[in-house]
Amino acid sequence: MPSNVEIKAAVHDIQILTRKAKQLSQSEGTIILQQDTFFNVQKGRLKLRNLMNGSGQLIFYDRPDVDGPKLSNYSISLTNDPDGLAEVLSASLGVKGTVKKERHLYMVGQTRVHVDTVEGLGHFMELEVVLKDGQSAEEGEDITHKLMEELGVKKEDLLVGAYMDLLLADKKF
């Protein structure tokens, strides 16, 4: 199962963060509209990501709910029928909730830098250091800490859990 080391943080000035992400990635980034439907499962999290273009991804992931860099193990299955798959999963598992966001993706080496605007929550950023074969979680954490510093992300802005958890807790940023 693939793994990454990731963090999520609240963003106070999205323009400054976006400028730094563009500089580090040497790109304008990619805009991705996403609607994530989370389903009730016993272990980890299961979400269907509708990419709003007729395609989607069924994503299972398991990670600890702690602030700071954390190891996340995940599996992804692609679909060309996200609406049909959503119906089947909703009927069989039940829906926990839905997250709608506009994501700006920047690639910095092996790291996916996400600058997100989440409907009903606000502005956030995520770092996902996709680990290479044989690369340790500690190496991923080192990369995460370096990028946090370069992007100006403070430890006190780090968040625990997924956007879905924040929505369910009715937290606003």
C-alpha positions as CSV (number, residue, x, y, z in Angstrom):
1,M,0.0,0.0,0.0
2,P,1.5,3.4,-0.9
3,S,2.3,5.8,1.9
4,N,2.9,9.5,2.4
5,V,3.8,11.8,5.2
6,E,1.3,14.7,5.5
7,I,0.2,17.7,7.4
8,K,-2.8,20.0,7.2
9,A,-2.8,23.6,8.4
10,A,-5.1,26.6,8.6
11,V,-4.1,29.4,6.2
12,H,-4.3,33.1,7.4
13,D,-3.1,34.7,4.1
14,I,-3.9,32.6,1.1
15,Q,-2.2,35.1,-1.3
16,I,1.1,34.9,0.5
17,L,1.0,31.1,0.7
18,T,0.0,30.8,-3.0
19,R,2.9,33.1,-4.0
20,K,5.4,31.0,-2.1
21,A,3.9,27.7,-3.5
22,K,4.3,29.0,-7.0
23,Q,7.9,30.1,-6.4
24,L,8.8,26.7,-4.9
25,S,7.1,24.7,-7.6
26,Q,8.2,27.0,-10.3
27,S,4.7,26.7,-11.8
28,E,1.2,28.3,-11.8
29,G,-0.2,25.0,-10.3
30,T,-3.3,23.2,-11.3
31,I,-6.8,24.0,-10.2
32,I,-8.9,20.9,-9.3
33,L,-12.6,21.1,-8.2
34,Q,-13.4,18.2,-5.9
35,Q,-16.4,16.9,-4.0
36,D,-15.4,14.2,-1.5
37,T,-18.2,12.0,-0.1
38,F,-17.1,10.2,3.1
39,F,-18.7,6.9,4.0
40,N,-19.2,5.1,7.3
41,V,-16.5,2.5,7.8
42,Q,-15.1,0.7,10.8
43,K,-11.4,1.5,10.2
44,G,-9.7,4.5,8.5
45,R,-11.5,6.7,6.1
46,L,-13.2,5.9,2.8
47,K,-14.1,8.7,0.4
48,L,-15.3,9.0,-3.1
49,R,-13.6,12.0,-4.8
50,N,-15.8,13.3,-7.6
51,L,-13.4,15.4,-9.9
52,M,-16.5,17.1,-11.4
53,N,-15.4,16.1,-14.9
54,G,-17.1,12.6,-15.2
55,S,-14.2,10.9,-13.4
56,G,-13.4,10.1,-9.8
57,Q,-11.3,8.2,-7.3
58,L,-12.4,5.9,-4.5
59,I,-9.8,6.5,-1.8
60,F,-9.2,4.5,1.4
61,Y,-6.7,5.9,3.9
62,D,-5.6,5.2,7.4
63,R,-3.6,7.7,9.5
64,P,-3.5,8.8,13.1
65,D,-5.4,11.9,14.1
66,V,-2.6,13.9,15.5
67,D,-1.2,17.3,14.6
68,G,2.2,17.5,12.9
69,P,3.6,15.2,10.2
70,K,1.9,11.8,10.1
71,L,2.2,8.7,8.1
72,S,-0.8,7.9,5.9
73,N,-1.3,4.6,4.1
74,Y,-3.7,4.7,1.2
75,S,-5.3,2.9,-1.7
76,I,-6.9,4.5,-4.8
77,S,-9.2,3.0,-7.4
78,L,-10.2,5.1,-10.4
79,T,-13.8,5.3,-11.7
80,N,-15.5,6.8,-14.7
81,D,-18.9,6.6,-12.9
82,P,-18.5,8.5,-9.6
83,D,-22.3,9.2,-9.4
84,G,-23.2,5.5,-9.8
85,L,-20.5,4.4,-7.4
86,A,-21.7,7.0,-4.9
87,E,-25.3,5.6,-5.1
88,V,-24.0,2.0,-4.4
89,L,-21.7,3.1,-1.5
90,S,-24.3,5.3,0.0
91,A,-26.9,2.5,0.0
92,S,-24.5,0.0,1.5
93,L,-22.4,2.0,4.0
94,G,-24.2,5.2,4.6
95,V,-22.8,8.7,4.1
96,K,-20.9,10.4,6.8
97,G,-20.8,13.8,4.9
98,T,-19.5,15.7,1.9
99,V,-16.6,18.1,1.5
100,K,-16.6,20.5,-1.5
101,K,-13.3,22.3,-2.3
102,E,-11.3,24.1,-4.8
103,R,-7.8,22.8,-4.7
104,H,-4.7,24.4,-6.2
105,L,-2.0,21.7,-6.6
106,Y,1.7,22.5,-6.8
107,M,4.4,19.9,-7.1
108,V,7.6,20.5,-5.2
109,G,9.9,17.6,-5.7
110,Q,8.1,14.5,-4.4
111,T,5.6,16.6,-2.4
112,R,2.1,17.6,-3.4
113,V,1.4,21.1,-2.0
114,H,-2.4,21.7,-1.8
115,V,-3.8,25.2,-1.3
116,D,-7.5,24.5,-0.6
117,T,-10.6,26.6,-0.2
118,V,-13.2,24.4,1.5
119,E,-16.9,25.3,1.4
120,G,-18.1,26.1,4.9
121,L,-14.7,26.0,6.5
122,G,-12.2,28.5,4.9
123,H,-8.6,28.3,3.6
124,F,-6.2,25.5,4.3
125,M,-3.0,23.9,3.0
126,E,-1.8,20.4,2.9
127,L,1.6,18.8,2.3
128,E,1.7,15.2,1.1
129,V,5.3,13.9,0.8
130,V,4.8,10.8,-1.4
131,L,7.3,8.3,-0.1
132,K,9.5,6.4,-2.5
133,D,10.2,2.7,-2.2
134,G,12.6,2.2,0.7
135,Q,12.2,5.8,1.9
136,S,11.5,6.1,5.7
137,A,8.7,8.1,7.3
138,E,11.4,10.0,9.1
139,E,12.8,11.2,5.8
140,G,9.3,12.3,4.8
141,E,9.0,14.2,8.1
142,D,12.3,16.0,7.4
143,I,11.0,17.1,4.0
144,T,7.7,18.2,5.5
145,H,9.4,20.3,8.2
146,K,11.7,22.0,5.6
147,L,8.7,22.8,3.4
148,M,6.7,24.1,6.3
149,E,9.5,26.5,7.1
150,E,9.8,27.6,3.4
151,L,6.0,28.1,3.1
152,G,5.8,29.9,6.5
153,V,3.5,27.3,8.1
154,K,3.5,27.6,11.9
155,K,3.1,24.6,14.2
156,E,0.2,26.3,15.9
157,D,-1.7,26.3,12.6
158,L,-1.5,22.5,12.2
159,L,-4.8,20.6,12.3
160,V,-5.9,17.2,13.4
161,G,-8.2,15.1,11.3
162,A,-9.8,15.5,7.9
163,Y,-11.9,18.4,6.5
164,M,-14.9,16.1,7.1
165,D,-14.1,16.0,10.8
166,L,-13.9,19.8,11.0
167,L,-17.2,20.2,9.2
168,L,-18.9,17.7,11.5
169,A,-17.5,19.6,14.5
170,D,-18.8,22.8,13.0
171,K,-15.4,24.5,13.2
172,K,-14.8,27.6,11.0
173,F,-11.4,29.2,10.2
